[in-house]
Amino acid sequence: MNTQEHIKHIYDILKNYGTRLTGARQVGGVHNLLGIVHPDTDPASPPGVGSVIRGSGGNEWEELALGAAGEVLTVAGGSVAWQPGGGGGGGVFEDNFDDGSIHWAWTTLLTGATRTITEAGGVLTMHSDSGISCDFWTSGNDGPQIHIGCPNFPHTIITKVDFNGTVPDLCEFGIFGCCRVYTGVANGCWIFGRRRWDAQGENGLFASRWGAALANVDPLTTLPIWLRLRISGGQRLRGTCYFDYSTDGINWTNLTSDSNSGQYPGSYGFTNGVYIRTWATPYPQIDAEFDLFTMTLEEGPG
């Protein structure tokens, strides 16, 4: 019996008797094989070239069609799916915020009538009304954030930030890496943002590890500006983070670095993302704009 005959024989068994993997033969002589309905009178429909098989979360498997050119197979939100590649020799995720709706891989937190996250015109806008406290550093009183899962490998995240109008006093917005904000546990989250705090003479960039200042550069009021975190670890061992910035997206300057040697062998749920923050009265209105977010599996150039 040749290969084709073997396949036909297996198909006939599945068609007539069912299997523990696909479920019993259904009423009317129709069975469900890998998420595709095949009438018993027809030959088995072959899977698409390049497709993969994934668990459906139920009692059956399903076929996932081949992704588009440049997409990579990733796990996000508890499901396997194709996502846009990030380029750079190991792409994981890239979002230019240009499709009019927030990508399904993102999770938004702490939004509502006075604090919103919207996507339109190639820009992700994070907004907070005036008079509203949204302190990203303070558990239980955090500002709007948008998250995506953190890889368990060395990786680089980049965002391009801007602001609608003049950046007000007591305002900060930017990027964060290896954070466990889902549980309200700081655990050394790295934060890098454009920040203005007149009382402290700050109007530039500010690097921190969850509530602890690391370094700042003032003044630096150029917008838009690109912010980059190069992280030598991942979910279980975060390693060292390098804080870089660029005024053109090409030439980069390293501001500082910080090491976190803590190991979390049973802890997952670390995320990367972007945020806005205001921490003292009168709590200004914030309208921060993000034009880009990429995440690549590499530490990136120095």
C-alpha positions as a printed Julia matrix, in Angstrom:
302×3 Matrix{Float64}:
   0.0    0.0    0.0
   1.55   3.29  -1.07
   1.39   6.6    0.82
  -1.7    7.84  -0.97
  -3.53   4.58  -0.28
  -2.54   4.81   3.4
  -3.99   8.31   3.62
  -7.21   7.22   1.9
  -7.5    4.24   4.27
  -7.08   6.47   7.35
  -9.62   8.92   5.96
 -12.18   6.15   5.42
 -11.75   5.05   9.04
 -12.25   8.59  10.32
 -15.19   9.12   7.99
 -17.08   6.0    8.98
 -16.19   5.55  12.64
 -14.88   8.84  14.01
 -11.97   9.17  16.42
 -11.24  10.41  19.91
  -9.44  13.4   18.38
 -12.22  14.56  16.09
 -15.33  13.42  17.91
 -17.88  10.83  16.93
 -19.38  10.64  13.48
 -22.12  13.25  13.3
 -25.78  12.88  12.31
 -26.36  12.95   8.57
 -23.04  11.39   7.66
 -21.03  14.58   8.19
 -17.99  14.68  10.46
 -15.68  17.48  11.59
 -12.02  16.92  10.84
  -9.62  19.62  12.03
 -12.34  22.26  12.02
 -13.4   21.61   8.39
 -16.73  19.93   7.62
 -16.33  17.1    5.07
 -19.46  15.42   3.62
 -18.94  11.67   3.57
 -19.58  11.56  -0.15
 -16.56  13.82  -0.9
 -12.83  13.1   -0.66
 -11.07  14.6    2.34
 -10.4   18.29   1.84
  -6.62  18.68   2.08
  -5.21  21.3    4.46
  -3.81  24.45   2.91
  -0.13  24.54   2.06
   1.8   25.91   5.02
  -1.13  25.72   7.44
  -0.67  24.5   11.0
  -2.83  22.65  13.49
  -3.75  24.3   16.79
  -5.94  23.37  19.72
  -9.37  24.95  19.59
  -9.91  24.96  23.35
 -12.72  22.43  22.92
 -12.75  18.76  22.01
 -11.46  19.24  18.48
  -8.38  20.49  16.69
  -8.58  23.16  14.02
  -6.56  24.23  11.03
  -4.86  27.64  11.11
  -4.31  28.88   7.55
  -0.92  30.11   6.45
  -0.26  33.69   7.57
   0.47  36.62   5.28
   3.95  37.47   4.01
   6.18  38.76   6.81
   3.96  37.48   9.63
   5.29  35.27  12.42
   3.56  32.61  14.5
   3.19  33.79  18.1
   1.3   33.06  21.29
  -0.78  35.91  22.7
  -3.93  36.04  24.78
  -3.79  32.28  25.28
  -4.05  31.53  21.56
  -1.67  30.76  18.71
  -1.96  33.22  15.84
  -0.09  34.95  13.05
   1.07  38.47  13.83
   3.01  41.12  11.9
   6.76  40.54  12.16
   8.93  43.14  13.82
  11.87  42.83  11.43
  15.43  43.24  12.63
  16.33  39.57  12.38
  13.89  38.07  14.86
  10.63  39.96  14.68
   7.9   39.32  17.21
   5.47  42.22  16.98
   5.07  45.55  15.23
   2.17  47.99  15.38
   2.1   51.25  13.42
  -1.35  52.08  14.83
  -2.65  52.59  11.3
  -5.63  50.24  10.98
  -8.2   52.26  12.92
  -8.62  49.82  15.8
  -6.45  48.52  18.61
  -4.65  45.29  17.64
  -6.14  42.22  19.32
  -2.77  41.3   20.88
  -2.88  44.4   23.12
  -4.57  44.5   26.52
  -5.79  47.9   27.74
  -6.04  48.69  31.45
  -7.6   51.4   33.61
  -9.59  53.23  30.98
 -13.04  54.77  31.29
 -15.01  57.93  30.67
 -12.17  60.21  31.8
  -9.2   58.11  30.67
  -9.2   56.64  27.16
  -7.01  54.83  24.67
  -7.99  55.21  21.01
  -6.41  54.48  17.64
  -7.04  56.59  14.53
  -5.08  58.17  11.7
  -1.93  56.15  12.37
  -1.72  57.27  16.0
  -2.52  55.66  19.33
  -3.76  58.43  21.64
  -3.76  58.01  25.41
  -5.92  60.62  27.11
  -6.66  61.67  30.67
  -9.02  64.52  31.62
  -7.7   67.41  33.7
  -8.19  66.95  37.42
  -7.82  63.16  37.14
  -4.98  61.42  38.98
  -3.33  58.66  36.96
  -0.05  57.77  38.58
   1.53  54.8   36.83
   3.91  54.31  39.76
   1.22  53.82  42.39
  -0.56  50.47  42.65
  -4.32  50.88  42.75
  -4.16  54.37  41.24
  -2.46  53.64  37.95
  -3.08  55.57  34.75
  -4.14  54.1   31.39
  -1.76  51.5   29.99
  -1.65  49.17  27.03
   0.2   45.86  27.33
   1.56  42.97  25.3
   3.23  39.85  26.66
   6.96  39.99  27.37
   9.11  37.34  25.6
  11.23  34.96  27.62
  14.32  35.89  25.62
  16.56  38.94  25.14
  14.51  41.51  23.26
  14.2   45.15  22.27
  11.12  47.37  22.4
  10.8   50.76  20.68
   8.12  53.41  20.61
   7.83  56.82  18.95
   6.09  59.39  21.15
   4.55  62.8   20.51
   2.07  65.11  22.23
  -1.0   66.98  21.04
  -0.13  70.5   22.16
   2.42  71.68  24.73
   3.57  69.11  27.26
   2.15  70.36  30.6
   3.79  70.43  34.0
   3.4   67.21  36.04
   3.11  65.02  32.96
   4.96  61.9   31.8
   4.38  59.43  28.96
   6.49  56.68  27.45
   7.41  53.0   27.37
   7.81  50.26  29.97
   9.36  46.79  29.99
   9.07  43.59  32.07
   6.19  44.82  34.2
   3.74  42.82  36.32
   1.03  45.44  36.58
  -1.69  42.86  36.06
  -1.2   41.76  39.67
  -0.37  45.21  41.04
   3.14  43.96  41.84
   5.99  46.24  40.79
   8.8   43.66  40.66
  11.27  46.09  39.14
   9.42  47.29  36.02
  11.62  49.48  33.8
  10.02  52.79  32.75
  11.32  55.36  30.26
   9.38  58.48  29.37
   9.16  62.08  28.23
   8.61  64.0   31.46
   8.01  67.56  32.64
   8.17  68.56  36.3
   8.82  72.27  36.69
   9.4   72.19  40.46
  12.31  69.81  39.9
  13.63  71.58  36.81
  12.83  68.55  34.65
  11.71  68.88  31.05
  13.2   66.02  29.1
  13.6   62.26  29.53
  13.32  60.25  32.72
  14.44  56.64  33.32
  13.33  54.67  36.36
  12.79  51.24  37.84
   9.24  51.4   39.28
   9.31  54.36  41.6
  13.1   54.66  41.83
  14.78  57.28  39.63
  17.76  56.07  37.58
  18.72  58.95  35.28
  17.33  61.91  33.38
  18.37  64.27  30.59
  17.19  67.9   30.74
  16.3   69.87  28.84
  15.29  67.74  25.88
  12.0   68.99  24.49
  12.28  67.61  20.94
   9.14  65.83  19.77
   8.5   63.37  18.37
  11.19  61.3   20.02
  11.97  57.58  19.87
  12.44  55.6   23.1
  14.08  52.19  23.24
  14.55  49.54  25.94
  17.07  46.76  25.24
  16.43  43.94  27.71
  18.94  41.11  28.06
  16.46  38.75  29.72
  12.75  37.97  29.71
   9.97  36.46  31.79
  12.02  34.5   34.33
  15.31  36.36  34.45
  15.12  39.96  33.31
  18.84  40.73  33.39
  19.91  44.23  32.3
  17.93  46.98  30.6
  19.54  49.69  28.46
  17.64  52.97  28.07
  18.21  54.59  24.66
  16.66  57.53  22.84
  16.77  59.03  19.35
  15.52  62.25  17.78
  15.39  60.75  14.28
  14.77  57.03  14.8
  18.18  56.2   13.29
  20.93  57.5   15.56
  20.65  56.35  19.17
  22.08  57.62  22.47
  22.27  55.46  25.57
  21.13  57.3   28.71
  21.72  54.62  31.34
  21.31  50.93  32.19
  19.98  48.98  35.14
  20.33  45.35  36.22
  17.69  43.23  37.92
  19.16  39.88  38.93
  15.96  38.61  40.53
  14.77  35.24  39.23
  11.1   34.32  39.08
  11.03  30.59  38.23
   7.28  30.31  38.81
   6.22  33.76  37.69
   4.85  34.69  34.3
   2.63  37.56  33.25
   5.35  40.16  32.65
   4.4   42.63  29.94
   5.76  45.45  27.78
   3.81  48.5   26.68
   3.21  52.25  26.83
   1.68  54.51  29.46
   0.75  58.05  30.56
   1.17  59.53  34.01
   0.35  62.57  36.16
   1.05  62.47  39.88
   0.08  65.73  41.62
  -2.55  68.44  41.54
  -3.81  70.11  39.45
  -3.47  66.91  37.36
  -3.2   68.31  33.82
  -5.01  66.99  30.8
  -2.83  64.54  28.89
  -3.05  63.72  25.19
   0.04  61.63  24.45
   0.45  60.17  20.96
   2.28  56.98  20.03
   3.12  56.45  16.36
   4.94  53.12  16.6
   5.61  50.11  18.82
   7.97  47.27  17.9
   9.27  44.28  19.81
  12.11  42.14  18.45
  13.93  39.09  19.83
  17.36  40.61  20.05
  19.24  42.98  22.29
  19.89  45.39  19.43
  22.91  47.55  18.64
  24.75  49.54  21.28
